[in-house]
Amino acid sequence: MTVAVLPARRAQVLRRVPRVAGVLGALAGTALLVGALPWLSGADPARSVLRARDVEGTPDAAALEAVRTQLDLPANPVAGTLGFLGRLLTGDLGTSWVSRTPVADSVLPALGVSLTVAGTASVVALLLAGLLTVPALLRAADGRLRGGGLGAAVGGALAALPEFVLAVLLVAVLAVGWGLLPTSGFTGPENLVLPVLALGLPAAGVLTRLLAGAVAATAGESWVRTWRAAGVRRSAVATALGRRAVTVVVPQVLLLLVGTLGAAAVVEAAFDIPGLGGIALGAALSQDVPVVQAAVVLLVTIGLVVGGGGVLAHRLLLGPALAASGFTPEATAAGRRPQRAAAAVAAVLLVAVVAGVLRDPAAQDVALRLASPSWAHPFGNDPLGRDVLARFGHGALLSVGLAVLLAALALVIGLAVGLLGRGDRSGPADVLNALPAVVVGIVVAAVTGPGLAAACVAVTLVGWIPLAVHTRTLAAEARASGFHVAAVAGGAGRWHVLRRHLLPVVGPAVVRHALVRIPHASLALAGLSFLGLGAGAESPEWGRALAETTGYLERAPWVVGAPALGLVLLGVVAALADPAPER
Amino acid sequence: MNRRAALLAVPVLFTGGCFAGGGGADEAGSDRLRVALGFPPVAALSPWTDDALLLTRMGAAETLVTFDDSGAAEPQLAESWQFTDDRTALLELRDDVVFHDGTPMDAEAVAGSLNAAAGADPALRVLRDVGLVATAVDEDTVQLQAAQADPLLVQRLGAPSLVILSPEAYADPTAPDPVGHGTGPFEITAVQGAQSATLDAAADHWAGDPAAAGVDVRFVDDADARTSSLRAGELDVAQGVPIAQLTTLTDDQRVVTTSLPRLTSLQLNTAGGVFADPAVRAAAVAAVDVDPVVDGVFEGQADPAPGLLTDDTLGSAVRTTPTLPAAGDPAGASIRLATYDDRPELPEAAAVIAEQLRAAGFTVEVVVQTYATIEPDLLAGSFDAFLGSRLTLLDTGDPVGYLATDYACDGGYNLARLCDPAVDAAVAAAAALTDPRERRQAAADVEAQVLSAAAVVPVLFEQSRTGVGAGVQGVGDDPFERQVVTVAISPGR
């Protein structure tokens, strides 16, 4: 017996070898990429380190040479990275170039903090999205659901809220205004509430939209009619529907968790939280390579583990149905009412934009700094006395155009990767998702130079990931359905199956997902502007305008309100404009 | 069942919580002061980095001398001094100073502290190429000697990086440890990473008993977060309140304002591009009107710059009116104007100035990045103009050093790329002067030469704004931003 078992086990082990090699390769690759930052950007790390330690110092040749001697900088990225990986094997994360203290002392506690914040935010986002979906579930159990319902609109609006504006708003109202919670710091659970809300609310918006879509799709499946006809209790039907819908969202929540770990620098700064995002940002800017390498290797490891966990959780939730051709997904028709609502909201937006385009967005009048709305300036004036309505209108074309373009790019890549990839495990998507946005931004800026196109590349590099994972999740269900099994058994070609059986089921849901992320693209662009990526400094682009004026939220809410409202309305329009599925 | 348990376990993982150690922020005693400083420590509070400023701001460590408003040395830990020749000075120390660890501050300890700093690697900015050697002459007298003639020998002792720590602090000769080793009114008892520090009143401070029982310092990078904390009553003192937030403060808070020798100026690239032509530079200088920047963007919370140096710095020295070259016609010439967003007012000021230049006939593109990523391009001379903020009196309270690094041909931060032999000669001559009054007059003359070259447009001098709770007394207000927590500070509760 043992003779027969051994080769099987060996084959199993052998099959794992490339997988392990892939994981190690990904870790070494990202470490090398980060290790090469100074060489990619062409900026002398000695100067960056000197500047980080000595803000007003003169970076002359002698000072730089002194830093260089002290740091013992590696001769090339490969040598440096090999040294780092070698030390890593012995459990040593190295020594920071800037602070000259062990990297582990700063990065590990920060990782703990970030795990707490991102983990709680993910759970809260999931719970909130679940609550918002309950009405839709009940209607679906009664067979009365058409389209995504109200959840879709609320989800679209929440998803468009910029985290950094939300953070300032929450502090101003809940902490300073009502004194309910501490404004900043991270010394106890009460410090967790506001940052978790700032991170969790927009995330809950996306999840709500996905849940609403999933409920609507599942509600059309034949078993629901059968159960209702058989007199199964409403709560039982709703529970079964809810469970199916959650399966789609769980991998997204895990993606969110990992993505937030290293990329929440702005929210961390607003609440003074000593998290990994802030450390990664500071270290990447001062080219403190050992710190960035340690942070990235930790994040990528977590990303791969959690990404694998997402696939596993999806399988666990679906249970035996995945293996037994138990699914009967059906394409569902979009509801009429949402589309009418979308048209109405779009009309409001359009009127404001047209009114703005007719005005001059560049005329400054410092005397009108932050002037409140008046007949002459219906939306008020910005810090330089420029007309906010004019900037709103002129920014619209660029903002909406770019956001739609980026979302479309993400959609195409996401669908392609999700459908064509052998997507039953974590892969490059999980690696990219784990990288802090600033690292991606700096690498892109180093390779392409600053500009709008570079910013688009950086945003697209990570924008497709949630869509690909969503596609992968839905495709796994579709592949387990009777018609797919039948088509494959009937000898249908790969392309035929893809086009006739997978895309019609997967496509509409993923398109809805891409739509709800449209405003997000604009904010992601704005988040890179400090690196010189994105629209020019004086551009009225909405994301940029928001990032520049958030500090005035309390003094002059109209300055922040116009672009924020623009993004929220855009989110609502996109969320309600359901794609009509193929018949 | 297992599956459900596994799924439920996920949230439980996070509720375990992972919080940073408390900074002693709880109300241990109402006489403790809660302070937020900007700029978290970069190197574990080592005095040989920028963290030195944090040590003096927290009232934990002190230098031998301080500066008056003009930047001239005043006694602190040293009582008096005299030059014995042009490279040697004798310092008389106060005899009532005790380190926080109980050792008295004698000449041996001071000489040891200075010699350790002189041996720091990389060399300290303030001691580079000085070759400082300190020797204890007797119990209270220290002899300082530089390798060559050094008019600034005593002025250098005012640099925060030359705070005096007890011999115990230098156990690790590469990283002095200030915890429990300073001489200030407050003793550091604990440091929580880059987040916070706890200080208790020192028992035997030479200037008397501190008014507060202790200080809980938080290092908060984000200025808006500091201000919100102050407004919510979580803090007594918040350093660096942004101009945009001033109007949000209520009657429970006020702001202590001090004029700083920190110059915001528009540097014109004299070496390449459009501004290589002095006539075009003169057109740009004439086009800039600083009033909308000072009154609008800075909301009056700044002083219009009379030149590169403040009136306080120049004292009795006489300014010569610069003579600009004849202004030419820009004729739509394209320029790139760079600035950074680390100081929130700069991008707005740049937009105002860009509009003024456009009105004068330039075509302007504004570039805004974070300072860390824009500096390499600045040093490489990639922009035609640069709006930036710069301390004109740095470590030594002496303006000649600033003129040398920023406007001499081989200066390390010569962003205007000015290379004028006459300026170089004038800077070198000024640097050799020993008499403080003559040095300042020479500095005023160099300033006039630089301005006459139309290499730079001085815009304004900034002010520091420290937000304090209603009852707080005795917050530091020196123009070098070195003192926030003082021996006299009290929460007033």
HADDOCK unambig.tbl for C-alpha pairs under 7 A between the chains (distance, minus, plus):
assign (segid A and resid 43 and name CA) (segid B and resid 376 and name CA) 6.32 0.50 0.50
assign (segid A and resid 53 and name CA) (segid B and resid 42 and name CA) 6.34 0.50 0.50
assign (segid A and resid 53 and name CA) (segid B and resid 49 and name CA) 5.64 0.50 0.50
assign (segid A and resid 53 and name CA) (segid B and resid 50 and name CA) 5.95 0.50 0.50
assign (segid A and resid 54 and name CA) (segid B and resid 49 and name CA) 6.05 0.50 0.50
assign (segid A and resid 54 and name CA) (segid B and resid 50 and name CA) 5.29 0.50 0.50
assign (segid A and resid 55 and name CA) (segid B and resid 50 and name CA) 6.98 0.50 0.50
assign (segid A and resid 57 and name CA) (segid B and resid 125 and name CA) 6.90 0.50 0.50
assign (segid A and resid 58 and name CA) (segid B and resid 412 and name CA) 5.34 0.50 0.50
assign (segid A and resid 58 and name CA) (segid B and resid 413 and name CA) 5.85 0.50 0.50
assign (segid A and resid 59 and name CA) (segid B and resid 412 and name CA) 5.84 0.50 0.50
assign (segid A and resid 60 and name CA) (segid B and resid 412 and name CA) 4.57 0.50 0.50
assign (segid A and resid 66 and name CA) (segid B and resid 122 and name CA) 5.13 0.50 0.50
assign (segid A and resid 67 and name CA) (segid B and resid 122 and name CA) 6.02 0.50 0.50
assign (segid A and resid 70 and name CA) (segid B and resid 122 and name CA) 6.84 0.50 0.50
assign (segid A and resid 98 and name CA) (segid B and resid 43 and name CA) 6.87 0.50 0.50
assign (segid A and resid 99 and name CA) (segid B and resid 42 and name CA) 5.61 0.50 0.50
assign (segid A and resid 99 and name CA) (segid B and resid 43 and name CA) 3.95 0.50 0.50
assign (segid A and resid 99 and name CA) (segid B and resid 44 and name CA) 6.79 0.50 0.50
assign (segid A and resid 100 and name CA) (segid B and resid 43 and name CA) 6.79 0.50 0.50
assign (segid A and resid 112 and name CA) (segid B and resid 18 and name CA) 5.62 0.50 0.50
assign (segid A and resid 113 and name CA) (segid B and resid 18 and name CA) 5.37 0.50 0.50
assign (segid A and resid 113 and name CA) (segid B and resid 19 and name CA) 6.19 0.50 0.50
assign (segid A and resid 116 and name CA) (segid B and resid 14 and name CA) 5.17 0.50 0.50
assign (segid A and resid 116 and name CA) (segid B and resid 17 and name CA) 5.71 0.50 0.50
assign (segid A and resid 116 and name CA) (segid B and resid 18 and name CA) 6.12 0.50 0.50
assign (segid A and resid 119 and name CA) (segid B and resid 14 and name CA) 5.74 0.50 0.50
assign (segid A and resid 120 and name CA) (segid B and resid 14 and name CA) 6.11 0.50 0.50
assign (segid A and resid 123 and name CA) (segid B and resid 11 and name CA) 6.42 0.50 0.50
assign (segid A and resid 175 and name CA) (segid B and resid 232 and name CA) 6.72 0.50 0.50
assign (segid A and resid 176 and name CA) (segid B and resid 228 and name CA) 6.48 0.50 0.50
assign (segid A and resid 176 and name CA) (segid B and resid 231 and name CA) 6.31 0.50 0.50
assign (segid A and resid 176 and name CA) (segid B and resid 232 and name CA) 4.65 0.50 0.50
assign (segid A and resid 179 and name CA) (segid B and resid 232 and name CA) 6.57 0.50 0.50
assign (segid A and resid 183 and name CA) (segid B and resid 228 and name CA) 6.46 0.50 0.50
assign (segid A and resid 183 and name CA) (segid B and resid 229 and name CA) 5.64 0.50 0.50
assign (segid A and resid 184 and name CA) (segid B and resid 225 and name CA) 6.64 0.50 0.50
assign (segid A and resid 184 and name CA) (segid B and resid 229 and name CA) 6.86 0.50 0.50
assign (segid A and resid 186 and name CA) (segid B and resid 19 and name CA) 5.93 0.50 0.50
assign (segid A and resid 186 and name CA) (segid B and resid 20 and name CA) 5.88 0.50 0.50
assign (segid A and resid 187 and name CA) (segid B and resid 19 and name CA) 5.40 0.50 0.50
assign (segid A and resid 187 and name CA) (segid B and resid 20 and name CA) 5.47 0.50 0.50
assign (segid A and resid 187 and name CA) (segid B and resid 21 and name CA) 6.22 0.50 0.50
assign (segid A and resid 187 and name CA) (segid B and resid 22 and name CA) 5.22 0.50 0.50
assign (segid A and resid 188 and name CA) (segid B and resid 19 and name CA) 6.10 0.50 0.50
assign (segid A and resid 269 and name CA) (segid B and resid 222 and name CA) 5.89 0.50 0.50
assign (segid A and resid 270 and name CA) (segid B and resid 222 and name CA) 6.33 0.50 0.50
assign (segid A and resid 270 and name CA) (segid B and resid 225 and name CA) 5.75 0.50 0.50
assign (segid A and resid 271 and name CA) (segid B and resid 225 and name CA) 6.39 0.50 0.50
assign (segid A and resid 272 and name CA) (segid B and resid 220 and name CA) 6.10 0.50 0.50
assign (segid A and resid 272 and name CA) (segid B and resid 225 and name CA) 6.94 0.50 0.50
assign (segid A and resid 285 and name CA) (segid B and resid 372 and name CA) 5.92 0.50 0.50
assign (segid A and resid 285 and name CA) (segid B and resid 373 and name CA) 6.87 0.50 0.50
assign (segid A and resid 286 and name CA) (segid B and resid 372 and name CA) 6.68 0.50 0.50
assign (segid A and resid 316 and name CA) (segid B and resid 3 and name CA) 6.97 0.50 0.50
assign (segid A and resid 366 and name CA) (segid B and resid 292 and name CA) 6.34 0.50 0.50
assign (segid A and resid 366 and name CA) (segid B and resid 296 and name CA) 5.45 0.50 0.50
assign (segid A and resid 367 and name CA) (segid B and resid 296 and name CA) 6.91 0.50 0.50
assign (segid A and resid 369 and name CA) (segid B and resid 296 and name CA) 6.92 0.50 0.50
assign (segid A and resid 530 and name CA) (segid B and resid 369 and name CA) 4.67 0.50 0.50
assign (segid A and resid 530 and name CA) (segid B and resid 370 and name CA) 5.20 0.50 0.50
assign (segid A and resid 531 and name CA) (segid B and resid 369 and name CA) 5.35 0.50 0.50
assign (segid A and resid 531 and name CA) (segid B and resid 370 and name CA) 6.16 0.50 0.50
assign (segid A and resid 531 and name CA) (segid B and resid 373 and name CA) 6.59 0.50 0.50
assign (segid A and resid 532 and name CA) (segid B and resid 368 and name CA) 6.46 0.50 0.50
assign (segid A and resid 532 and name CA) (segid B and resid 369 and name CA) 5.02 0.50 0.50
assign (segid A and resid 537 and name CA) (segid B and resid 366 and name CA) 5.85 0.50 0.50
assign (segid A and resid 537 and name CA) (segid B and resid 367 and name CA) 5.79 0.50 0.50
assign (segid A and resid 537 and name CA) (segid B and resid 368 and name CA) 5.76 0.50 0.50
assign (segid A and resid 551 and name CA) (segid B and resid 244 and name CA) 6.78 0.50 0.50
assign (segid A and resid 552 and name CA) (segid B and resid 244 and name CA) 6.39 0.50 0.50
